[in-house]
C-alpha cells in the first residue's frame, strides 16, 4: 500500500538574514517569487519517481487541519484551474522579482545577478550533484545566482545554530500525529538561533504566536480548525519556507 507519512521536506529562509529574511514587503515578495520558481512538482517526478506530493503549507495530509482540493491550495504559488491545482507561471514570479527590487534578478547594489547562498548537507553520493544542479536551475529562472554550500551534517547544524545559513534544506517527520507538531516549528519562542528550538527559519510573527497558544492544547474541534486556517494563511503569505514535499512510502 501507498501511504503519505506525516512528514515534510522543505526549503527554509533564515528570517534573521538581511537579504531573504525580515518582514518587509520586498523580502516577502522575493520569498514568494522563489516559492513559485522552485518547481517541487518536477522535483518529485525526477528525484522521488513521482512518489510524493507538493506541500501547500506546513501541515501534511492525514493531519487535522489539512485541506484537500481548492480549499487547500497555497494561493501564492498555485491557482485552481479546471478542477485541479496548477502552479503559477514563472512570469508572475519574475514580476514579484521586479516588485522586490531585483528586476531580472539583478541586484541594483552591484549591477550583477543577485547571489544567494544555499546551505545543504551533502551525502557524497552521485545524486548530490544532480540535485544541486537542479536547484541552481530553479533560481536561474529568476536570474538569481545560487551559491551551493554543501557541508557535512555537523557543520551544517552549527551554521543553523549560529544563524549563518541564508537558505537551507530541512525536513520534519511527526513525533505524534497532531498539527501542533508541525506548527510549533514556526512558533517564535522555538527559534533556533535565539532559543535553540526547532524553528529553523527563526520565523517570528506575533499574531501567529498568539493563535498558536490558543490552538496547541485544544481538542480537534471546529474552533481549532479555524485557528489553524488563520495560522496557515499567515505563513503562506510570509513564506518563511518553500513548502516542499510530502514524500510517499510503500
Phi and psi in degrees as a GROMACS rama.xvg file:
@    title "Ramachandran Plot"
@    xaxis  label "Phi"
@    yaxis  label "Psi"
@TYPE xy
-102.813  125.932  UNK-2
-132.289  148.407  UNK-3
-91.0429  117.004  UNK-4
-75.0598  149.835  UNK-5
-72.1731  83.2114  UNK-6
-147.556  165.192  UNK-7
-146.953  137.377  UNK-8
-116.835  127.314  UNK-9
-139.303  167.035  UNK-10
-104.33  126.639  UNK-11
-110.045  150.037  UNK-12
-105.97  135.574  UNK-13
-75.7252  109.095  UNK-14
-71.1903  -7.08228  UNK-15
-89.6334  -6.9804  UNK-16
-76.5148  141.294  UNK-17
-72.8594  -22.3825  UNK-18
-93.0605  -50.4013  UNK-19
-100.805  -11.1119  UNK-20
-97.8972  -162.605  UNK-21
76.9521  172.632  UNK-22
-117.452  28.1033  UNK-23
-74.9303  160.41  UNK-24
-63.822  -36.5989  UNK-25
-69.4931  -41.2109  UNK-26
-70.1278  -32.5927  UNK-27
-64.4973  -41.8835  UNK-28
-66.8028  -34.8693  UNK-29
-62.0008  -45.8466  UNK-30
-64.9037  -38.4151  UNK-31
-67.1235  -38.1436  UNK-32
-62.2138  -45.0675  UNK-33
-64.3989  -36.6562  UNK-34
-62.098  -35.4113  UNK-35
-74.2842  -40.255  UNK-36
-70.3237  -32.7986  UNK-37
-79.907  102.917  UNK-38
-84.8201  86.6435  UNK-39
-68.5831  -20.5555  UNK-40
-64.2974  -41.6586  UNK-41
-67.3943  -40.3092  UNK-42
-58.2903  -43.2759  UNK-43
-63.8831  -41.6818  UNK-44
-63.4463  -41.5946  UNK-45
-81.4995  -50.9493  UNK-46
-97.419  -14.1539  UNK-47
-119.018  10.7719  UNK-48
51.7809  35.4139  UNK-49
76.8291  6.54183  UNK-50
-92.5312  90.3951  UNK-51
155.604  176.149  UNK-52
-141.366  150.515  UNK-53
-74.067  136.227  UNK-54
-76.4164  143.033  UNK-55
-107.448  1.30729  UNK-56
172.112  -169.726  UNK-57
-77.784  -14.4646  UNK-58
-100.174  124.261  UNK-59
-78.6673  162.508  UNK-60
-56.3312  146.471  UNK-61
88.2711  -6.97735  UNK-62
-106.738  138.736  UNK-63
-52.8543  132.491  UNK-64
102.895  -15.2156  UNK-65
-76.1599  140.085  UNK-66
-123.499  138.55  UNK-67
-88.5538  163.169  UNK-68
65.4922  -151.915  UNK-69
-55.9246  -39.5822  UNK-70
-65.741  -24.6545  UNK-71
-98.2472  1.55676  UNK-72
-80.2671  151.337  UNK-73
-84.1238  105.908  UNK-74
-69.0457  -11.4682  UNK-75
-81.5718  -18.6748  UNK-76
-119.084  -28.8103  UNK-77
-124.62  161.896  UNK-78
-133.299  161.237  UNK-79
-99.9508  116.249  UNK-80
-132.963  127.451  UNK-81
47.7815  45.2016  UNK-82
76.1817  15.5534  UNK-83
-144.181  165.143  UNK-84
-83.2544  121.135  UNK-85
-123.999  129.937  UNK-86
-64.0564  138.851  UNK-87
-64.647  147.386  UNK-88
-71.1911  155.958  UNK-89
-59.3649  -26.7415  UNK-90
-59.1044  -35.4067  UNK-91
-69.983  -38.4983  UNK-92
-64.0775  -39.9878  UNK-93
-68.1196  -34.178  UNK-94
-66.0881  -39.5743  UNK-95
-63.3514  -34.7584  UNK-96
-62.6595  -39.7571  UNK-97
-61.5642  -47.7029  UNK-98
-66.6257  -27.3485  UNK-99
-79.253  -9.66842  UNK-100
98.7333  13.4491  UNK-101
-126.932  64.3941  UNK-102
-59.5918  129.322  UNK-103
66.0441  15.4299  UNK-104
80.5516  5.77162  UNK-105
-83.1932  131.34  UNK-106
-84.7571  112.751  UNK-107
-60.1555  -23.4728  UNK-108
-68.8065  -30.5818  UNK-109
-113.575  -19.1108  UNK-110
75.3402  4.37578  UNK-111
-117.395  177.464  UNK-112
-58.6377  140.64  UNK-113
-63.6193  129.593  UNK-114
-104.443  125.63  UNK-115
-119.476  150.025  UNK-116
-108.334  129.235  UNK-117
-115.661  112.262  UNK-118
-95.1734  131.553  UNK-119
-152.531  149.986  UNK-120
-84.207  137.096  UNK-121
-101.443  136.537  UNK-122
-88.6554  -17.6291  UNK-123
86.8606  -2.41301  UNK-124
-83.8648  169.246  UNK-125
-66.2445  -20.5181  UNK-126
-70.721  -25.7237  UNK-127
-49.6809  -53.7107  UNK-128
-59.7476  -45.4086  UNK-129
-66.3582  -33.9617  UNK-130
-69.382  -43.3178  UNK-131
-66.6743  -39.8555  UNK-132
-62.6558  -41.8944  UNK-133
-60.2462  -44.2252  UNK-134
-66.4061  -39.7692  UNK-135
-59.3473  -40.6894  UNK-136
-63.2194  -36.9086  UNK-137
-62.5466  -45.0014  UNK-138
-69.5094  -33.6127  UNK-139
-62.8675  -26.2425  UNK-140
-56.8688  -26.1286  UNK-141
-102.829  2.54129  UNK-142
83.1276  9.06892  UNK-143
-88.3537  136.596  UNK-144
-93.5791  113.674  UNK-145
-95.2036  120.916  UNK-146
-95.8109  108.712  UNK-147
-84.9881  121.826  UNK-148
-112.645  90.5581  UNK-149
-88.7586  128.769  UNK-150
-137.034  167.591  UNK-151
-69.7184  157.279  UNK-152
-56.6759  -42.0582  UNK-153
-61.4544  -43.6943  UNK-154
-66.5388  -40.4714  UNK-155
-59.7807  -46.1066  UNK-156
-57.7895  -43.2447  UNK-157
-62.4657  -44.5772  UNK-158
-60.6799  -40.2688  UNK-159
-66.0632  -42.6333  UNK-160
-63.3164  -36.5927  UNK-161
-86.4638  -9.59153  UNK-162
77.9268  25.2631  UNK-163
-92.2263  3.63767  UNK-164
-94.7832  147.979  UNK-165
-101.773  -56.6166  UNK-166
-126.746  143.432  UNK-167
-152.548  164.361  UNK-168
-107.741  141.885  UNK-169
-153.08  165.544  UNK-170
-146.682  164.824  UNK-171
-146.856  129.251  UNK-172
-113.32  132.328  UNK-173
-56.6217  135.339  UNK-174
-76.003  -35.7764  UNK-175
-151.102  149.062  UNK-176
-79.8521  72.1306  UNK-177
-139.343  143.888  UNK-178
-59.2451  -28.5641  UNK-179
-56.9601  -34.817  UNK-180
-71.8589  -11.1707  UNK-181
-104.526  -41.8635  UNK-182
-70.3981  -24.1869  UNK-183
-66.4692  -16.4745  UNK-184
-75.5326  -3.09707  UNK-185
-121.473  10.7601  UNK-186
-83.1875  130.041  UNK-187
-52.111  -43.9498  UNK-188
-71.4375  -5.20714  UNK-189
-101.387  11.8703  UNK-190
-53.6019  133.701  UNK-191
-65.472  -46.2839  UNK-192
-69.4634  -46.6842  UNK-193
-81.7127  -32.2521  UNK-194
-125.589  -0.577403  UNK-195
67.7212  22.5982  UNK-196
-93.2149  -166.817  UNK-197
-92.3901  5.47533  UNK-198
-83.5355  83.9917  UNK-199
-65.5963  -28.1938  UNK-200
-87.6925  -2.12262  UNK-201
56.6344  35.509  UNK-202
-70.8787  139.307  UNK-203
-141.82  116.496  UNK-204
-139.724  114.797  UNK-205
-56.2054  -41.0955  UNK-206
-68.6776  -41.5551  UNK-207
-59.298  -45.5385  UNK-208
-62.3613  -40.2328  UNK-209
-62.3988  -45.0453  UNK-210
-66.9622  -37.9882  UNK-211
-60.0545  -44.5138  UNK-212
-61.3595  -35.4607  UNK-213
-74.1189  -31.03  UNK-214
-84.5876  -36.542  UNK-215
-59.3345  -39.5402  UNK-216
-102.772  9.13874  UNK-217
-77.8209  153.82  UNK-218
-75.0509  166.227  UNK-219
-74.6401  74.9585  UNK-220
-110.297  -179.164  UNK-221
-60.0231  -38.2788  UNK-222
-63.4615  -40.3913  UNK-223
-63.8831  -40.168  UNK-224
-58.2065  -42.7695  UNK-225
-65.687  -40.9529  UNK-226
-62.244  -43.3811  UNK-227
-63.6262  -42.9993  UNK-228
-54.9331  -45.3362  UNK-229
-64.7209  -41.281  UNK-230
-64.6484  -42.8603  UNK-231
-65.169  -39.1367  UNK-232
-60.1582  -42.776  UNK-233
-61.4134  -47.931  UNK-234
-74.6632  -26.347  UNK-235
-64.6608  -42.275  UNK-236
-68.3265  -42.4717  UNK-237
-75.3321  -26.0618  UNK-238
50.6428  53.535  UNK-239
-70.9214  -20.0182  UNK-240
-124.287  151.007  UNK-241
-91.4887  116.862  UNK-242
-62.6677  -25.0338  UNK-243
79.9236  -129.053  UNK-244
-135.395  139.547  UNK-245
-104.98  106.987  UNK-246
-71.4785  154.146  UNK-247
-102.531  142.644  UNK-248
-119.319  153.443  UNK-249
